[in-house]
Every structure is written in structure tokens, then in C-alpha cells.
């Protein structure tokens, strides 16, 4: 829920809520949960190719204090705090 709220609060995507999926990975990193935010086109509102799902950006959620880092707008894939 924190990732969804951050996407809204910081205007990280202009896509409709129906057009965004959140893929949660709780085992790939011992310090962070990883959440991939991707575009989906399963709804007529989204108007994209049903067979294509683009990765928009990702979040790292600290297992310790639930703080968020994102790679949104990162040219080299480095995660940074939200501002």
C-alpha cells in the first residue's frame, strides 16, 4: 500500500490505476522488499497491446523501517529516496 500511495503522492505515473500492476518480490534481497511497477493493458481504458507489459520503475522497501527508494528517472538503475 505504501508504494501505491507514493506513486500517487509524488505523481510518478500519469496512467490510470487500472493500467498499473505492482509485482511484489519478498525473497530477492535480504534488506529490501522489491516492488516492480509496470504498465498493463488488460482493460479497455488502457488502450495498449494486451500482450505487452512495460516495466515503468521499481521500489525498494526497507525491511527494517519500510522507507522507500525508487529507480524512477534513474539513468543507471541506481535507487534513490523520494523527494
C-alpha positions in Angstrom: 0.0 0.0 0.0 2.9 2.4 0.7 4.2 2.0 -2.8 0.7 2.8 -4.3 0.5 5.8 -2.1 4.0 7.0 -3.1 3.1 6.7 -6.8 0.1 8.9 -6.2 1.7 11.4 -3.8 4.8 12.0 -6.0 2.9 11.8 -9.3 5.2 9.1 -10.5 2.8 7.9 -13.2 0.1 9.5 -15.2 -1.5 6.2 -16.0 -5.0 5.2 -14.8 -4.9 2.9 -11.7 -6.4 0.2 -13.9 -3.3 0.3 -16.1 -0.7 -0.3 -13.4 0.4 -3.5 -11.8 2.6 -4.0 -8.7 4.8 -7.1 -8.6 5.9 -7.8 -5.1 9.1 -9.8 -4.5 9.9 -10.6 -0.9 12.8 -13.0 -1.3 15.4 -11.5 -3.7 17.0 -9.1 -1.3 17.7 -9.6 2.4 17.4 -5.8 3.2 14.6 -4.8 1.0 11.3 -5.9 -0.5 11.3 -5.2 -4.2 8.2 -3.9 -5.9 8.1 -3.6 -9.7 5.6 -1.1 -11.1 4.6 -1.9 -14.6 2.1 -0.9 -17.2 -0.7 -3.4 -18.0 -3.2 -3.3 -20.9 -5.9 -5.7 -19.7 -8.6 -3.0 -19.5 -10.2 -1.1 -22.4 -9.3 2.1 -20.5 -5.6 1.4 -21.0 -5.7 1.1 -24.8 -2.4 -0.7 -25.2 -1.3 -4.0 -26.6 -2.7 -6.7 -24.4 0.4 -8.8 -24.9 2.9 -6.2 -23.8 3.6 -5.1 -20.2 6.3 -2.4 -19.8 8.3 -2.1 -16.6 7.9 1.6 -15.5 10.2 1.6 -12.4 10.8 -0.2 -9.2 10.9 0.4 -5.5 12.9 -1.0 -2.7 11.1 -1.1 0.6 13.3 -1.4 3.7 12.6 -4.5 5.7 13.8 -2.5 8.8 11.8 0.7 8.7 9.7 0.5 5.5 11.3 3.5 4.0 11.1 3.7 0.2 13.7 4.1 -2.5 13.0 4.1 -6.3 14.8 3.9 -9.6 12.3 6.2 -11.3 14.1 8.5 -13.7 17.5 6.9 -12.9 19.6 6.6 -16.0 21.9 4.0 -14.4 19.4 2.0 -12.4 20.5 3.4 -9.0 17.8 3.6 -6.4 17.3 7.0 -4.6 15.0 8.4 -1.9 11.7 10.1 -2.9 11.7 13.9 -2.8 
